[in-house]
């Protein structure tokens, strides 16, 4: 085996008791993409998903040792904006245990957090090599090397260079390009679905988000997630998803400097979806950051899906100002039953400041009504604690959430995620940042959001947790769940809301 891709397990610390039943377990999409890309080049590949298998550190170390790969790659990446950073919890714990037990193992890190802070990751004693962006071409060239004395010539990596006097220097080589649009189907040729572990049938160790399955635990597996495009054209201050497009090693580079989208062809996407359908998957996430944006991309795809007999239950992302009413009927026929909207804040000025004015002024209420009139459910996403937020503006956000009463709502405390523009602002301004990777996990015990200009970090976190409880115990919301999904599903939501989150910042 040339390379073993490892998806670490950080769930217990990132989600607390919600990890036991309610949090999703998603297939490691970037590990699957990288594995298939390397396999297409003739390299022997393997994949170890510690999250899906819930492996202990000792068991994971043993499995990695048994694989005896030339290179072990920790893929610290996830579909949520903070996932790359929170994945460092499990990735570093495993890498340290692996190095202690098998010092000669060559360990590389790749993913969004690594792209954001390559020097900090490389400085860890258990890390030998970092890949500086999505890592596709750097990884191909790395596997063609001897992984030791020829690292200086490989673009797109960082490594430790040992001087004659014994001093170790952190070396970042010139950047490598990301896969261009013209080669998406060729150099990222698919997902290595066959490498995933399973218990009785493919993908049965993975479970959909609770709401995606209609709050029915029995419908959560098998589950998969797939990208049809990569990246985003926008540069919101709080977002870091474009950092994996980075092609500049300079200090202060953020995701906003690497914005842009690349698309796979419709034929490529349908081929991968056909594989999943044959594996028995019906609940499927479209992980694209901006699926409902480029009509030339999504139009042919939803047409093909509408013509198919896959029977998928899909969800996708949209901006409130990109929803086209004339496309919603096709979305529904294609199986897109949920649309996630980044509403973010109830106060227009607060939202405009953080999105750099890129949002067109639209009626959020009208957009939600239009989507729901097409029999598509809405997941509304809110963020509490933007720099200009006050207790009053955060209450406006909660009031809007309660008024909209959408089928699902995600509520996040604002954090300066590594790679986001606000992370660099925070460092320049001397704002307090989390002191641990757990601190960047929205639902963790150690969660440390940013303070605002008017409200402390503790007040932001307390407000977010109270807002979440208010929403999910609201009789109007529970009535909606029962009306649309059933009485048992209503009880399942009630059960979810009884699981307490402990917060260090709040004195728990």
Order of alpha helices (4+ residues) and beta strands (2+ residues): beta-alpha-alpha-alpha-beta-alpha-alpha-beta-alpha-alpha-beta-alpha-alpha-beta-alpha-beta-beta-alpha-beta-beta-beta-alpha-beta-alpha-beta-alpha-beta-alpha-alpha-beta-alpha-beta-alpha-alpha-alpha-alpha
